């Protein structure tokens, strides 16, 4: 499934006319140019960023403000006009007969009409639509997600600025070979060349002596701020990971599903990427359906981590990317 098809997908289990909150992402048509400029400012104690709309971005802003006028039961909680996409956090305050898609379609039409009316002739070729086909919707259905979505929209300019400042920490390469199996790699590739890499795996089959030996090794890796590699599935493995993060260790994390086309790390993973302390190893193929973690997948993830720690990755396939930007 390609990127455009994913943007047309909707959750079959959800009623899109219900009272609910959503995070909507729409991608702008390249023909209209950039929607905003991201301006960042670093001080001794902070780093802030904000978006400044272009003329096309101002049209999108006006259309955002029209959403509540046209649909009084829809509240725009937060929004961000990014250079090539728009984030909308919407709160549908009551059950109606109007599908979410109708609301988004109205917004897209308003933007397109506004562009045709307001932009001077010859500035840009008039596009068929202000946005590319489709939109992505994320549904608030768990406790805490509402505030997480708000922060995500608010932090989008800062995240963009940090990625722009350190592109080498957010790089991606596909078809990396690990003992003949192919993966996608995302993050700081140079962690694969770190001299101190240890695989974190805790098993009930380990003797007390074996576990003590491994813990000693992991503590030394943490002390020297080396690299821990693991899927970090078990509670004990997560505790070692969290201790390492707190003390400055670097991580190579093996994840069970592939990365979607426009993948961006979030939460603590994003922070670690900004610091050059994270590399994600994922299967080459992304499964769109929810992945149920099974024992064989856990075993395979641990095997991959062991191979990475032993240097079984084919570095020749990375050579063209490893040194770009350094």
Protein Blocks (a to p, Z undefined) as FASTA:
>chain_A
ZZklmmmpccfkbcfkbccdddddddddfklopfbdcdddddfkbccddddddfklmmmm
mmmmmmmmmmmmbccfbacddfkbccdddddfbdcfbdfklmmmmmmmmmmmmmmmmpcg
hkaccdfbfbdedidddddfbehklmmmmmmmmmmmmmmmmmmmmmmlmgccehiaeehi
acddedjfklmmpcbdcdddddfkbcfklmmmmmmmmmmmmmnopadddehlammlmmmm
mmmmmnopacddddfbdcdfklccehjllmmmmnopaccdddfbdcfbdcdddfklmmmm
mmmmmmmmnopacfklmmmmmmgoZZ
